[in-house]
Amino acid sequence: MRHTLAIYRRLLGIQLRSQLQYRAAFLLEVLTSIIINGLFFISLALVLQRFESLGGWGLGEIAFLYGMVDSAFATMDMIFSGFDPGYFGRHIRLGTFDQLLLRPVNLTLQVLGSSFVMRRLGRLLQGIAIFALALTMLEIRWTLLKVLFLPWVLMGMIAFFGGLFIIGATITFWTIESIEVVNIFTYGGSEMISYPMHIYPGWLRSFFTYIVPAIFLNYYPALYILDRPDPLGLPVWAPLMGPVVGFGMLGLALIFWRIGVRHYQSTGT
């Protein structure tokens, strides 16, 4: 395990040094990301200022959801960027994935360390800033359990969306090209759970409760932390399902990944 972590640190070190070689360009990318993503939230804040609430949730509560999702998704996008289906698909098309198979290093570790997109730091900083803003706007009754639970909620979201990235990458073993439907559940899913889930139609809530259980990642933990009643009437343990769903998705994705690797056939390029 220590040897594996040492290799991963070296792979990350290579990625970081290469991206920081041109620091002005890197800082400009981060700043641009902060501005672009920040404008989306500012637009939402202006709409809420006009209509006062969204589904009974005010700006502070929306910021709480939004900040948690942005922080978690940006972290995932950095850590799992090697499994980004668009990026990973190029490995398959160009045949460079075959090189990874020949190296005497854990394959999953190599893919994880093949990309670490530091410019996602802009979205991460923006998410942290929005979450901090939410904390100043809300009067949350913090307990020890809530404080201990919050990091697990964030890690659950990271694991969930990272698992979706791995599934999308694995599918390219058969399709060669990445398929856009994966983006619906990754980028689209992160956007959807940035808002209170009870505002969506019943069929959509059912899909993201029983098929892709994203409703447990952010919405139900927020209900618990903010002491809001559950308008959907799910069991009392529903708020605690976020980390279970997140790490469960990651576990299933890794199993699917191993199946895909066993059935991989080179494109011959």
MARZAPA-208394 format. One line per field, with one value per residue (C-alpha): x, y, z; chain; residue in three letters. Coordinates in Angstrom, 2 decimals. Each point is the difference from the previous one (the first is absolute). Example, Ala and Ser with C-alpha at 12.3 -4.5 7.8 and 13.67 -1.06 7.14 Angstrom:
east <- 12.30/1.37
north <- -4.50/3.44
up <- 7.80/-0.66
ch <- A/A
aa <- ala/ser
This chain:
east <- 0.00/2.80/1.74/-3.27/-0.59/3.59/-0.51/-3.27/1.70/2.70/-2.59/-1.82/3.29/0.64/-3.47/0.35/3.44/-1.11/-3.11/1.86/2.76/-1.87/-1.37/-1.53/-2.09/-0.97/-1.12/-1.94/-1.81/-0.91/-1.19/-2.07/-1.60/-0.89/-1.58/-1.99/-1.33/-0.56/-2.22/-2.37/-0.52/-0.31/-2.73/-1.79/0.35/-1.57/-2.93/-0.52/0.18/-2.95/-2.08/1.36/0.06/0.18/-2.35/-0.06/3.80/1.72/3.33/1.98/-1.40/0.53/3.57/0.49/-0.96/1.86/3.21/0.15/-0.56/2.51/2.67/-0.51/-0.31/3.06/2.05/-1.25/0.76/3.62/0.51/-1.87/0.84/2.00/-3.31/-1.85/-1.65/1.01/3.63/0.15/-1.59/3.04/2.18/-2.16/-0.10/3.75/0.99/1.91/-2.05/1.98/3.13/-1.61/-0.78/3.69/1.28/0.52/-2.12/-3.63/-2.12/-2.65/2.74/1.60/-3.26/-0.65/3.47/-0.12/-1.88/-0.54/-1.65/1.09/-2.15/-2.98/1.39/-1.96/-3.33/1.11/0.87/-3.27/-1.94/1.75/-0.75/-3.70/-0.20/1.65/-2.52/-2.84/1.33/-0.05/-3.59/-1.43/-0.44/0.90/-0.25/3.26/0.41/2.98/-1.77/-0.64/3.61/1.28/-2.59/0.70/3.43/-1.53/-2.72/2.66/2.05/-3.16/-0.64/3.64/-0.21/-3.37/1.00/3.45/-1.76/-2.05/3.23/1.44/-3.17/0.11/3.68/-0.65/-2.79/2.55/1.63/-2.95/-1.11/3.53/-1.56/-1.40/-3.80/-1.73/-2.61/2.68/0.24/-3.71/0.69/3.33/-0.08/-3.79/-0.47/2.23/-1.97/-3.32/0.87/1.14/-3.69/-2.64/-1.22/-3.65/-0.30/0.34/-2.83/-0.90/1.31/3.38/0.23/-0.88/2.73/2.63/-1.24/-0.42/2.08/2.85/-0.35/1.55/-2.76/1.84/3.32/-0.76/-3.70/-0.72/3.21/-0.91/-3.47/1.67/2.67/-2.43/-2.73/-2.56/-2.97/-0.04/-2.71/0.38/-0.65/2.96/1.18/1.77/3.31/-0.03/2.33/2.69/0.02/2.20/3.41/-1.42/-1.33/3.20/2.47/-2.39/0.03/3.81/0.22/-2.34/1.92/3.31/-1.55/-1.28/3.45/1.68/-2.50/0.71/3.79/-0.34/-2.01/2.11/1.12/2.48/-1.04/3.30/1.17
north <- 0.00/2.43/-0.76/0.56/3.35/1.04/-0.73/1.93/3.00/-0.09/-0.12/2.97/1.84/-0.35/1.33/2.96/1.01/-0.11/2.12/2.54/0.45/2.98/1.51/3.10/-2.12/-2.29/2.87/1.52/-3.31/-0.26/3.61/-0.51/-3.10/1.92/2.83/-2.23/-2.30/2.94/1.71/-2.98/0.34/3.79/-0.44/-2.43/2.41/2.80/-2.24/-0.99/3.64/0.63/-3.05/-0.38/-3.81/-3.15/-2.69/1.67/0.10/3.38/1.14/-1.21/-3.51/-0.16/1.25/-2.82/-2.60/1.77/0.44/-3.62/-1.35/2.36/-0.79/-3.76/-0.14/2.18/-2.22/-3.10/1.58/0.48/-3.42/-2.06/2.06/-2.94/-1.89/2.88/-1.89/2.68/-0.09/-3.77/-0.64/1.54/-2.63/-2.69/1.59/0.69/-3.34/1.59/-2.02/-3.03/1.62/0.19/-3.72/-0.83/1.88/-1.90/2.52/-0.24/0.95/1.95/1.98/0.84/1.32/2.04/1.50/0.61/3.28/2.45/3.15/2.77/2.65/-1.64/1.74/3.08/-1.79/-1.48/3.41/1.41/-2.86/0.53/3.74/-0.63/-2.55/2.47/2.63/-2.42/-0.59/3.74/0.27/-2.97/-0.66/-3.67/-1.83/-1.91/-3.22/-2.31/-2.51/2.64/1.17/-3.57/-0.83/2.93/-1.24/-3.41/1.68/1.74/-3.19/-1.88/2.45/-0.22/-3.81/-0.02/2.25/-1.60/-3.34/1.41/1.19/-3.52/-1.53/2.47/-0.79/-3.74/0.28/1.37/-3.45/-1.02/3.29/1.48/3.46/1.42/0.19/3.23/-1.72/-0.37/3.80/0.13/-1.87/1.68/3.68/0.03/-1.92/2.36/2.95/-1.61/-0.79/3.61/0.79/-1.43/-3.25/0.53/2.67/-2.64/-2.08/-3.24/-2.28/1.73/-0.23/-3.70/-0.62/1.73/-1.77/-3.63/-0.31/2.47/0.89/3.47/1.45/-1.40/1.67/3.62/0.70/-2.36/0.79/3.69/-0.67/-1.58/2.67/2.89/-1.63/0.21/-2.38/-2.64/0.94/-3.36/-2.28/-2.36/-1.99/1.85/-1.65/1.46/2.94/-2.47/-1.84/2.52/-1.54/-3.52/0.84/1.81/-2.70/-2.69/1.59/0.18/-3.67/-1.09/2.16/-1.65/-3.45/1.10/1.43/-3.35/-1.74/2.53/-0.43/-3.79/0.41/2.81/-0.45/2.46/2.20/-0.89/3.60
up <- 0.00/0.89/-3.31/-1.89/1.68/-0.74/-3.70/0.00/1.63/-2.68/-2.78/1.54/0.39/-3.71/-0.78/2.36/-1.24/-3.63/0.66/2.14/-2.54/-1.41/3.20/-1.54/-2.37/2.88/2.22/-2.90/-0.55/3.69/0.09/-3.16/1.51/3.18/-2.00/-2.37/2.72/2.34/-2.59/0.05/3.74/-0.20/-2.63/2.31/2.93/-2.07/-0.93/3.64/1.03/-2.31/0.95/3.59/0.03/-2.12/1.20/3.40/0.24/0.31/-1.38/3.01/-0.24/-3.78/0.54/2.51/-2.63/-2.79/1.97/1.13/-3.52/-1.63/2.60/-0.28/-3.79/-0.60/2.34/-1.81/-3.39/1.06/1.60/-2.61/-3.09/-1.38/-0.21/-1.68/-2.91/-2.51/1.12/0.48/-3.40/-1.66/1.70/-1.60/-3.47/-0.12/1.52/2.87/2.49/-1.19/1.41/3.44/-0.15/-0.58/3.04/3.30/1.92/1.11/-3.02/1.92/1.72/-3.35/-1.41/3.15/-0.22/-3.75/0.43/2.84/-1.36/2.35/-1.69/1.72/3.06/-1.13/0.36/3.31/1.44/-1.27/1.60/3.33/-0.17/-0.71/2.82/2.38/-1.11/0.76/3.51/0.68/-1.25/1.88/3.69/0.11/3.30/-0.19/1.95/0.22/-2.25/-2.68/0.08/-0.36/-2.67/-2.35/-1.27/-0.73/-2.08/-2.08/-0.38/-1.00/-2.84/-1.11/-0.03/-1.80/-2.89/-0.15/-0.41/-2.88/-1.65/0.32/-1.48/-2.90/-0.62/0.10/-2.59/-2.48/-0.07/-2.17/-1.57/-0.59/0.09/3.25/0.07/0.95/2.18/2.69/0.21/0.82/3.23/0.84/-0.92/-0.35/3.24/1.95/-1.34/0.91/3.63/0.48/0.54/2.35/-1.53/0.87/-2.72/-2.76/-1.53/1.74/-2.78/0.07/3.79/-0.18/-2.56/2.12/3.12/-1.09/-3.21/0.51/3.71/-0.24/2.22/3.04/-0.81/0.80/0.48/2.90/1.89/-0.38/1.45/3.02/0.52/-0.54/2.15/-2.78/-0.22/-2.73/-2.57/-1.81/2.98/-0.30/3.07/2.81/-0.90/-3.54/0.88/1.09/-3.36/-1.84/0.80/-0.45/-3.46/-0.97/0.99/-1.25/-3.45/0.06/0.99/-2.81/-2.46/0.92/-0.51/-3.41/-0.77/0.71/-2.28/-2.73/0.32/-0.30/-3.22/-1.47/-3.61/-1.45/-2.92/-1.65/-0.35
ch <- A/A/A/A/A/A/A/A/A/A/A/A/A/A/A/A/A/A/A/A/A/A/A/A/A/A/A/A/A/A/A/A/A/A/A/A/A/A/A/A/A/A/A/A/A/A/A/A/A/A/A/A/A/A/A/A/A/A/A/A/A/A/A/A/A/A/A/A/A/A/A/A/A/A/A/A/A/A/A/A/A/A/A/A/A/A/A/A/A/A/A/A/A/A/A/A/A/A/A/A/A/A/A/A/A/A/A/A/A/A/A/A/A/A/A/A/A/A/A/A/A/A/A/A/A/A/A/A/A/A/A/A/A/A/A/A/A/A/A/A/A/A/A/A/A/A/A/A/A/A/A/A/A/A/A/A/A/A/A/A/A/A/A/A/A/A/A/A/A/A/A/A/A/A/A/A/A/A/A/A/A/A/A/A/A/A/A/A/A/A/A/A/A/A/A/A/A/A/A/A/A/A/A/A/A/A/A/A/A/A/A/A/A/A/A/A/A/A/A/A/A/A/A/A/A/A/A/A/A/A/A/A/A/A/A/A/A/A/A/A/A/A/A/A/A/A/A/A/A/A/A/A/A/A/A/A/A/A/A/A/A/A/A/A/A/A/A/A/A
aa <- met/arg/his/thr/leu/ala/ile/tyr/arg/arg/leu/leu/gly/ile/gln/leu/arg/ser/gln/leu/gln/tyr/arg/ala/ala/phe/leu/leu/glu/val/leu/thr/ser/ile/ile/ile/asn/gly/leu/phe/phe/ile/ser/leu/ala/leu/val/leu/gln/arg/phe/glu/ser/leu/gly/gly/trp/gly/leu/gly/glu/ile/ala/phe/leu/tyr/gly/met/val/asp/ser/ala/phe/ala/thr/met/asp/met/ile/phe/ser/gly/phe/asp/pro/gly/tyr/phe/gly/arg/his/ile/arg/leu/gly/thr/phe/asp/gln/leu/leu/leu/arg/pro/val/asn/leu/thr/leu/gln/val/leu/gly/ser/ser/phe/val/met/arg/arg/leu/gly/arg/leu/leu/gln/gly/ile/ala/ile/phe/ala/leu/ala/leu/thr/met/leu/glu/ile/arg/trp/thr/leu/leu/lys/val/leu/phe/leu/pro/trp/val/leu/met/gly/met/ile/ala/phe/phe/gly/gly/leu/phe/ile/ile/gly/ala/thr/ile/thr/phe/trp/thr/ile/glu/ser/ile/glu/val/val/asn/ile/phe/thr/tyr/gly/gly/ser/glu/met/ile/ser/tyr/pro/met/his/ile/tyr/pro/gly/trp/leu/arg/ser/phe/phe/thr/tyr/ile/val/pro/ala/ile/phe/leu/asn/tyr/tyr/pro/ala/leu/tyr/ile/leu/asp/arg/pro/asp/pro/leu/gly/leu/pro/val/trp/ala/pro/leu/met/gly/pro/val/val/gly/phe/gly/met/leu/gly/leu/ala/leu/ile/phe/trp/arg/ile/gly/val/arg/his/tyr/gln/ser/thr/gly/thr
